[in-house]
Amino acid sequence: MVLNKKMLRVGYSSALVAMMASLAACGGGSQTATPEADTTETAAGSELSGTVLVDGSSTVFPISEAMAEEFGTANPGVAVTVGVSGTGGGFKKFCAGETDITGASRPISQEEIDLCAEAGIEYIELPIALDGLTVVVSPENDFAECLTVDELLTIWEPDAQDKIKNWNQVRADFPDAPLGLYGPGTDSGTYDFFMDAIGADGESRGDYTASEDDNVIVQGVSGDANGLGFFGLAYFTENQDRLKAVAIDSGNGTCVEPSAETVADGTYVPLSRPEFIYVKQSVAEDPAIAAFVNFYISPENAGLVDEVGYVKLPEEINEKVITRFENKTVGSVFEGGSPIGVKLEEVL
């Protein structure tokens, strides 16, 4: 399985781990990880009980899974279920009232804002980490060390379909070899952000291998000497022995590799982005849900974000996130727009 033991943390039953591995290998359907719960007191004497239903982004999934496992250890009376439907699929469930929290690798869109409004669902938007979308190739690829944003657009724009088929069509000194493409499906927030960031206006060619399961993309690119794909930084970090990251030139002539350091210092542009959870306002006062969210955004637990391969929020921004949840501030600071070029410290 691609997600290693660090992501599938101790405390899950062996049967559940086997189920997760099977789902990842098949690449289909919604993944769900549910820590077992009981009603006994914790070591600290807590009798907190209840359920928390989480779904959404495959990118946010490793963070939510790690948080759920650690929270469950301290609060065994609370069952936290973490599923994966993609950002778009997660918002559909969330706006239908099926979940309490949804993970998202982009802000809620205007269409989703309207969908939630029609259903009377109000939400609290909480950034929880930083990420850098990572363009990857096979380790056998010895020529695509750095790509410009314009070259990414050449590869992925809608007009490239059935036209840009070989690497030498991307850059003349690349070999005349077939270009195999792998990426998230259109329900993915990663797809939305990437296409906006490279200038494709949220749309792409359709002749590529698409999956909402990032593990399928890992398997596709690692098995294709001429393949190229993209996903969140954590999935590259966990598979560095099977993949090679491509540095990105934003247009200034400097190639910057994706890493926790370049995401944190703002030099990895334009593919750095925030990750989010959205909490249904009507359940935000529920003791179990409130406790889980407070655990999730606490700076004391930010190390889990780093552990699974993402970048924890700067202290200044994290404090604003905590205040946002304390005040139960509803709505999105992005108002249905793109986060590209937006500084969280200025809008929260």
C-alpha positions as CSV (number, residue, x, y, z in Angstrom):
1,M,0.0,0.0,0.0
2,V,1.2,3.5,-0.7
3,L,0.2,5.2,2.5
4,N,2.7,3.8,5.1
5,K,2.3,3.0,8.7
6,K,2.9,6.6,9.7
7,M,-0.4,7.5,8.0
8,L,-2.3,4.4,9.0
9,R,-1.5,5.0,12.6
10,V,-1.7,2.5,15.5
11,G,-5.0,1.9,17.0
12,Y,-6.9,0.8,13.9
13,S,-8.1,-2.8,13.7
14,S,-6.2,-5.1,11.4
15,A,-9.4,-5.7,9.4
16,L,-9.8,-2.0,8.8
17,V,-6.3,-1.6,7.6
18,A,-6.8,-4.5,5.2
19,M,-10.0,-2.8,3.9
20,M,-8.1,0.5,3.4
21,A,-5.4,-1.3,1.5
22,S,-7.9,-3.0,-0.7
23,L,-9.6,0.3,-1.5
24,A,-6.4,2.1,-2.3
25,A,-5.3,-0.7,-4.6
26,C,-8.6,-0.7,-6.5
27,G,-8.7,3.1,-6.7
28,G,-12.5,3.1,-6.5
29,G,-15.2,4.4,-4.3
30,S,-14.9,6.3,-1.0
31,Q,-12.3,5.4,1.5
32,T,-13.4,5.4,5.1
33,A,-11.3,5.0,8.3
34,T,-13.2,4.7,11.5
35,P,-11.4,4.2,14.8
36,E,-13.2,1.9,17.2
37,A,-14.9,3.7,20.0
38,D,-16.1,2.5,23.5
39,T,-17.7,4.3,26.4
40,T,-15.0,3.8,29.0
41,E,-13.3,6.7,30.6
42,T,-10.0,7.9,29.2
43,A,-6.8,8.0,31.3
44,A,-7.6,11.6,32.1
45,G,-11.1,10.6,33.2
46,S,-13.0,12.0,30.2
47,E,-16.4,10.6,29.5
48,L,-16.9,12.5,26.2
49,S,-19.0,10.4,23.8
50,G,-20.6,10.8,20.4
51,T,-19.8,10.6,16.7
52,V,-18.0,12.9,14.2
53,L,-18.6,12.4,10.5
54,V,-15.7,13.7,8.3
55,D,-15.4,13.4,4.5
56,G,-13.9,15.2,1.5
57,S,-10.5,15.8,0.0
58,S,-8.1,12.9,-0.5
59,T,-5.3,15.5,0.1
60,V,-6.7,16.4,3.5
61,F,-7.5,12.8,4.4
62,P,-4.0,11.9,5.8
63,I,-4.2,14.9,8.2
64,S,-7.8,14.2,9.3
65,E,-6.9,10.5,9.7
66,A,-3.9,11.3,11.9
67,M,-6.0,13.8,14.0
68,A,-8.8,11.3,14.3
69,E,-6.5,8.5,15.6
70,E,-4.7,10.7,18.2
71,F,-8.0,12.2,19.3
72,G,-9.6,8.8,19.6
73,T,-6.7,7.6,21.8
74,A,-7.5,10.4,24.3
75,N,-11.3,10.1,23.8
76,P,-12.3,6.5,23.2
77,G,-15.9,7.3,23.6
78,V,-16.0,9.3,20.4
79,A,-16.1,7.6,17.1
80,V,-14.6,9.7,14.3
81,T,-15.2,8.4,10.8
82,V,-13.0,9.8,8.1
83,G,-14.0,9.2,4.4
84,V,-12.7,10.3,1.0
85,S,-15.0,11.5,-1.7
86,G,-12.8,14.3,-3.1
87,T,-13.3,18.0,-2.4
88,G,-16.2,18.3,-4.8
89,G,-17.8,15.1,-3.7
90,G,-17.3,16.0,-0.1
91,F,-19.1,19.3,-0.5
92,K,-22.0,17.6,-2.1
93,K,-22.4,15.4,1.0
94,F,-21.7,18.3,3.4
95,C,-24.3,20.5,1.7
96,A,-26.8,17.7,1.8
97,G,-26.4,17.5,5.6
98,E,-24.7,14.0,5.5
99,T,-21.5,15.0,7.3
100,D,-20.3,17.2,10.1
101,I,-17.0,18.3,8.6
102,T,-15.6,18.2,5.1
103,G,-12.0,18.5,4.1
104,A,-11.1,20.6,1.1
105,S,-8.0,21.3,-1.0
106,R,-9.5,24.5,-2.3
107,P,-12.0,27.0,-0.9
108,I,-15.7,26.3,-1.3
109,S,-16.9,27.4,-4.8
110,Q,-19.8,29.7,-5.5
111,E,-21.8,26.8,-6.8
112,E,-21.2,25.0,-3.5
113,I,-22.0,28.1,-1.5
114,D,-25.3,28.3,-3.3
115,L,-25.9,24.6,-2.8
116,C,-25.4,24.8,1.0
117,A,-27.5,28.0,1.2
118,E,-30.4,26.2,-0.5
119,A,-30.2,23.5,2.1
120,G,-29.8,25.9,5.0
121,I,-26.3,24.7,5.8
122,E,-24.0,27.3,7.3
123,Y,-20.4,26.5,7.8
124,I,-17.2,27.7,9.5
125,E,-14.1,27.7,7.2
126,L,-10.9,26.8,8.8
127,P,-7.5,26.6,7.1
128,I,-5.5,23.8,8.7
129,A,-2.3,23.4,6.7
130,L,-0.2,24.5,3.7
131,D,0.6,22.3,0.8
132,G,2.6,22.4,-2.4
133,L,1.1,20.6,-5.5
134,T,3.9,18.4,-6.7
135,V,4.5,17.6,-10.4
136,V,6.1,14.1,-10.6
137,V,7.7,11.9,-13.2
138,S,9.2,8.4,-13.1
139,P,12.8,8.1,-11.8
140,E,13.7,6.8,-15.2
141,N,12.9,10.2,-16.7
142,D,16.4,12.0,-16.9
143,F,15.3,15.1,-18.9
144,A,12.3,16.8,-17.2
145,E,14.2,18.2,-14.2
146,C,12.3,21.6,-14.4
147,L,9.2,22.7,-16.2
148,T,7.9,26.3,-16.6
149,V,4.3,27.2,-15.8
150,D,3.8,27.9,-19.5
151,E,5.0,24.3,-20.3
152,L,2.5,22.9,-17.8
153,L,-0.2,24.9,-19.6
154,T,1.0,23.5,-22.9
155,I,0.6,20.0,-21.5
156,W,-2.7,20.3,-19.7
157,E,-4.8,23.0,-21.5
158,P,-8.0,21.8,-23.2
159,D,-6.6,22.5,-26.7
160,A,-3.8,20.0,-26.0
161,Q,-6.1,17.1,-26.3
162,D,-5.2,14.7,-29.1
163,K,-2.4,17.2,-30.1
164,I,0.3,17.3,-27.5
165,K,1.2,13.6,-27.3
166,N,5.0,13.5,-27.1
167,W,7.5,15.1,-24.8
168,N,9.3,16.9,-27.7
169,Q,6.1,18.9,-28.3
170,V,6.5,20.4,-24.8
171,R,10.2,21.4,-25.3
172,A,12.1,20.8,-28.5
173,D,15.2,19.2,-26.8
174,F,13.0,16.7,-25.0
175,P,13.0,13.2,-26.5
176,D,10.4,12.1,-29.1
177,A,8.7,9.9,-26.5
178,P,5.0,9.4,-25.7
179,L,3.7,11.6,-22.9
180,G,1.6,9.7,-20.4
181,L,-0.6,11.8,-18.2
182,Y,-2.1,11.0,-14.8
183,G,-4.0,13.4,-12.5
184,P,-7.0,13.9,-10.3
185,G,-10.5,13.8,-11.6
186,T,-12.7,16.9,-12.0
187,D,-14.3,16.3,-8.5
188,S,-10.9,17.0,-7.0
189,G,-10.0,20.3,-5.4
190,T,-6.4,19.6,-6.4
191,Y,-7.6,19.5,-10.1
192,D,-9.4,22.8,-9.7
193,F,-6.4,24.5,-8.0
194,F,-3.8,23.2,-10.4
195,M,-5.7,24.2,-13.6
196,D,-6.3,27.7,-12.2
197,A,-2.7,28.1,-11.1
198,I,-1.2,27.2,-14.5
199,G,-3.7,29.4,-16.3
200,A,-6.1,26.8,-17.7
201,D,-9.1,28.5,-16.2
202,G,-10.2,25.4,-14.3
203,E,-10.4,23.1,-17.3
204,S,-8.1,20.6,-18.9
205,R,-7.7,18.1,-21.7
206,G,-9.7,15.0,-21.1
207,D,-7.4,12.4,-22.5
208,Y,-5.5,11.5,-19.4
209,T,-5.8,8.8,-16.7
210,A,-8.0,10.4,-14.0
211,S,-8.6,9.3,-10.5
212,E,-9.9,10.8,-7.2
213,D,-7.5,8.4,-5.5
214,D,-4.0,9.8,-5.3
215,N,-2.6,6.3,-4.8
216,V,-3.7,5.4,-8.3
217,I,-1.8,8.4,-9.7
218,V,1.3,7.3,-7.8
219,Q,1.0,3.8,-9.3
220,G,0.4,5.1,-12.8
221,V,3.4,7.5,-12.9
222,S,5.8,5.1,-11.2
223,G,4.9,2.4,-13.7
224,D,5.3,4.7,-16.8
225,A,8.8,5.7,-17.7
226,N,7.3,8.6,-19.8
227,G,4.5,9.5,-17.4
228,L,3.8,12.8,-15.6
229,G,1.2,13.6,-12.9
230,F,0.5,15.8,-10.0
231,F,-0.9,15.7,-6.4
232,G,-0.3,17.0,-2.9
233,L,3.2,17.1,-1.4
234,A,2.5,14.4,1.2
235,Y,1.9,11.7,-1.5
236,F,5.3,12.6,-3.1
237,T,7.0,12.6,0.3
238,E,5.7,9.1,1.0
239,N,6.8,7.8,-2.4
240,Q,10.1,9.4,-3.1
241,D,11.6,6.0,-3.8
242,R,9.2,5.5,-6.7
243,L,8.8,9.0,-8.1
244,K,10.9,12.1,-8.9
245,A,9.6,15.6,-8.3
246,V,9.9,18.2,-11.0
247,A,11.1,21.7,-10.1
248,I,8.8,24.6,-11.2
249,D,9.8,27.8,-12.9
250,S,7.1,30.4,-12.3
251,G,8.4,32.5,-15.1
252,N,11.4,34.3,-13.5
253,G,13.9,31.8,-14.7
254,T,14.4,30.1,-11.3
255,C,13.6,26.5,-10.8
256,V,12.2,25.8,-7.3
257,E,11.7,22.3,-6.0
258,P,8.6,21.5,-3.8
259,S,9.4,21.0,-0.2
260,A,8.2,22.0,3.3
261,E,10.7,24.8,3.3
262,T,9.8,26.3,-0.1
263,V,6.1,26.0,0.6
264,A,6.6,27.7,4.0
265,D,8.8,30.5,2.8
266,G,6.5,31.3,-0.2
267,T,9.1,30.6,-2.9
268,Y,7.3,27.6,-4.4
269,V,4.8,29.5,-6.6
270,P,2.2,29.3,-8.0
271,L,1.5,25.7,-6.7
272,S,1.5,26.4,-3.0
273,R,-1.9,26.5,-1.4
274,P,-3.8,26.2,1.9
275,E,-5.8,23.2,3.0
276,F,-9.1,23.5,4.8
277,I,-11.8,21.8,6.9
278,Y,-15.4,23.2,6.9
279,V,-17.5,22.6,10.0
280,K,-21.3,22.7,9.9
281,Q,-22.3,25.6,12.1
282,S,-25.4,23.8,13.5
283,V,-23.2,21.1,15.1
284,A,-20.2,23.2,16.1
285,E,-21.4,23.4,19.7
286,D,-21.8,19.6,19.9
287,P,-19.4,18.6,22.7
288,A,-17.7,15.8,20.7
289,I,-17.5,17.7,17.5
290,A,-16.3,20.9,19.2
291,A,-13.6,18.9,21.1
292,F,-12.4,17.2,17.9
293,V,-12.2,20.5,16.0
294,N,-10.3,22.2,18.8
295,F,-7.9,19.3,18.9
296,Y,-7.5,19.5,15.1
297,I,-6.5,23.2,15.1
298,S,-4.6,23.2,18.4
299,P,-0.9,24.2,17.9
300,E,0.0,21.4,20.3
301,N,-1.1,18.9,17.6
302,A,0.4,20.8,14.6
303,G,3.2,18.3,14.5
304,L,0.8,15.7,13.0
305,V,0.5,18.0,10.0
306,D,4.3,17.9,9.5
307,E,4.4,14.2,10.2
308,V,2.1,13.2,7.3
309,G,4.0,15.4,4.9
310,Y,2.3,18.8,4.8
311,V,3.3,22.2,6.3
312,K,1.8,23.5,9.5
313,L,0.4,27.0,9.6
314,P,2.5,29.8,10.9
315,E,1.6,30.7,14.5
316,E,0.0,34.1,13.5
317,I,-2.4,32.4,11.1
318,N,-3.1,29.5,13.4
319,E,-4.2,31.9,16.2
320,K,-6.6,33.5,13.8
321,V,-8.0,30.1,12.9
322,I,-8.6,29.3,16.5
323,T,-10.3,32.7,17.0
324,R,-12.5,32.0,14.0
325,F,-13.7,28.8,15.5
326,E,-14.2,30.2,18.9
327,N,-16.4,33.0,17.5
328,K,-18.2,30.5,15.2
329,T,-17.5,32.8,12.2
330,V,-19.6,31.5,9.3
331,G,-18.9,31.9,5.6
332,S,-15.8,31.9,3.4
333,V,-13.2,34.6,3.3
334,F,-12.7,33.8,-0.4
335,E,-16.4,34.3,-1.3
336,G,-16.3,31.6,-4.0
337,G,-13.1,32.9,-5.5
338,S,-9.6,31.5,-6.0
339,P,-7.0,31.4,-3.2
340,I,-4.1,32.0,-5.7
341,G,-2.2,35.1,-4.6
342,V,-4.2,35.5,-1.4
343,K,-2.4,35.8,1.9
344,L,-4.2,34.1,4.7
345,E,-2.9,36.5,7.3
346,E,-4.6,39.4,5.5
347,V,-8.0,37.8,5.0
348,L,-8.7,35.8,8.1
